Amino acid sequence: MVEPAAGLLLAAGAGRRFGGPKALADLNGEPLVRRALRVMEEAGCTPIRVVLGAAADEVRALLPDPGLAVVAEDWATGMGASLRAGLAALTTTPGPTAALVHLVDLPWVGPEILTRVAAHASVNAVARAAYEGVPGHPVLLGRDWWPEIARTARGDHGARDWLVTREDLTLIECADLGSGRDVDHQADLPT
């Protein structure tokens, strides 16, 4: 039996190109942060941590449980800071064998995609979703690798630089389940 993966939702960005924090953006009456959190819950991720930065108080107010929030104090330095803060929070949580890292600006990534990737959870997992062969999110990181990833996560790359060195990376095709397309601009969201 596969242990459930912890969920790590990165929602700290200021959304400069978007015009504000994407976590606060609305799609069909649902803020993107709540939508992504719901998807993680439906996929069975446990525990879940939501990494905040820009507009942290406003985003925290949208969470059903403010205790899910982890604030990346140095969030403005890039996604690497969010990933480090999230992994640090999960490290103090006994149990999860892996972290399923999801981004708040991927509203077309549904629970089926997260479930498919999380099915590979183990302490040494190195896996990520792919869409027509193109690597995307979510990314599954086994607990054994968290300290190493935290040491190398810098700038806006998050775990990208670490992942490209991995010969054991498993790409899990998910294009049949949805799109890994992200939201960069207001126009990317339907009105």
C-alpha positions in Angstrom: 0.0 0.0 0.0 1.3 3.4 -1.0 1.5 5.9 1.9 -0.4 9.2 1.2 1.9 12.0 0.0 1.9 15.3 1.9 0.6 18.2 -0.1 2.8 21.3 -0.5 1.0 24.1 -2.2 3.2 27.0 -3.3 1.1 30.2 -3.2 3.6 32.9 -2.1 4.2 34.9 -5.4 3.3 38.5 -5.9 2.0 37.8 -9.5 3.7 40.8 -11.0 2.8 39.9 -14.6 -0.7 38.9 -13.4 -1.3 42.2 -11.6 -1.5 40.8 -8.1 -1.1 37.6 -6.1 -2.6 34.7 -8.1 -3.7 33.0 -4.9 -6.4 35.7 -4.6 -7.6 35.4 -8.2 -11.0 34.0 -8.8 -12.1 31.3 -11.2 -15.8 30.5 -11.3 -16.4 32.0 -7.9 -13.5 30.2 -6.2 -10.2 31.8 -5.3 -7.3 29.9 -6.9 -5.8 29.1 -3.5 -9.0 27.4 -2.4 -9.3 25.6 -5.7 -5.8 24.2 -5.5 -6.3 23.2 -1.8 -9.5 21.5 -2.6 -7.8 19.5 -5.4 -5.1 18.4 -3.1 -7.6 17.3 -0.5 -9.6 15.4 -3.1 -6.4 13.7 -4.2 -5.9 12.5 -0.6 -2.8 14.5 0.2 -2.2 14.6 4.0 -1.0 16.7 5.7 -1.2 19.8 3.5 0.8 22.9 3.9 0.2 26.2 2.0 3.2 28.4 1.6 2.3 32.1 1.7 4.3 35.3 1.0 2.7 38.2 -0.8 -0.6 39.2 0.7 -0.1 36.5 3.3 -2.8 37.7 5.7 -5.4 38.0 2.9 -4.6 34.5 1.5 -4.5 33.0 5.0 -8.0 34.4 5.5 -9.2 32.3 2.5 -8.0 29.0 4.0 -10.5 26.8 5.8 -7.8 26.2 8.5 -5.3 29.0 9.0 -3.0 26.4 10.6 -2.3 25.1 7.1 -0.3 28.2 6.3 3.5 28.5 6.3 4.9 31.9 5.6 8.1 32.1 3.6 9.6 35.2 5.0 12.0 35.5 2.1 9.3 34.8 -0.5 10.3 37.7 -2.7 13.6 36.0 -3.6 11.6 33.4 -5.6 10.0 30.0 -5.6 13.1 28.4 -4.0 12.3 30.3 -0.8 8.8 28.9 -0.8 10.0 25.4 -1.4 12.5 25.6 1.4 9.9 26.9 3.8 7.4 24.3 2.9 9.9 21.4 3.1 11.1 22.7 6.5 7.5 22.7 7.8 6.9 19.2 6.5 10.2 17.9 8.0 8.9 18.6 11.5 5.7 16.6 10.6 6.1 12.9 11.3 4.7 10.5 8.7 4.7 11.7 5.1 7.1 9.7 2.9 7.0 12.2 0.1 5.8 15.8 -0.7 3.6 16.4 -3.7 4.5 20.0 -4.7 1.7 21.8 -6.5 1.4 25.4 -7.7 -1.5 27.8 -7.0 -1.6 29.0 -10.7 -2.5 25.6 -12.3 -6.3 25.6 -12.2 -6.6 23.0 -14.9 -4.6 20.4 -12.9 -7.3 18.3 -11.3 -7.3 15.8 -8.5 -6.9 12.9 -10.9 -3.5 14.2 -12.0 -2.3 14.6 -8.4 -3.6 11.1 -7.5 -1.7 9.6 -10.5 1.6 11.2 -9.5 1.1 10.6 -5.8 0.7 6.9 -6.4 4.5 6.8 -6.8 5.1 8.2 -3.3 8.1 6.7 -1.4 10.9 8.1 0.6 13.2 8.2 -2.4 10.6 9.2 -5.1 11.6 11.6 -7.8 8.7 12.0 -10.1 6.7 14.7 -11.9 3.7 15.1 -14.2 4.3 15.4 -17.9 1.9 16.8 -20.5 2.6 15.3 -24.0 6.1 14.5 -22.8 6.8 18.0 -21.4 7.7 18.0 -17.7 5.3 20.0 -15.5 3.6 19.9 -12.1 2.9 18.5 -9.7 6.3 17.2 -8.6 6.7 14.3 -6.2 9.8 14.6 -3.9 10.7 11.7 -1.5 11.5 12.6 2.1 15.0 11.3 1.8 15.8 14.1 -0.7 14.2 17.1 1.2 17.4 18.3 2.8 19.4 18.1 -0.4 16.6 19.9 -2.3 16.3 22.6 0.3 20.1 23.3 0.0 19.8 23.7 -3.8 16.5 25.5 -4.1 17.3 29.1 -5.1 15.6 31.9 -7.0 12.6 31.1 -9.2 13.8 27.6 -10.1 12.5 25.8 -7.0 13.6 22.2 -7.5 14.2 22.5 -11.2 18.0 22.6 -11.1 18.1 19.6 -8.7 15.6 17.7 -10.9 17.6 18.1 -14.1 20.5 16.2 -12.5 18.4 13.2 -11.6 18.7 10.1 -13.8 16.0 8.5 -11.6 13.4 11.1 -12.5 10.1 9.4 -13.5 7.9 11.4 -15.9 4.2 10.5 -15.4 2.2 11.3 -18.5 -1.0 13.2 -17.5 -2.2 14.9 -20.7 -5.1 12.5 -20.9 -6.4 13.9 -17.6 -5.9 17.6 -18.1 -3.6 20.5 -19.0 -0.6 21.6 -17.1 -1.1 25.1 -18.4 -0.5 27.9 -15.9 -2.0 31.3 -15.4 0.4 34.1 -16.2 -2.0 37.0 -17.0 -5.6 38.0 -16.2 -6.6 37.1 -19.7 -5.6 33.4 -19.1 -8.6 33.0 -16.9 -12.1 32.7 -18.5 -14.4 35.5 -17.7 
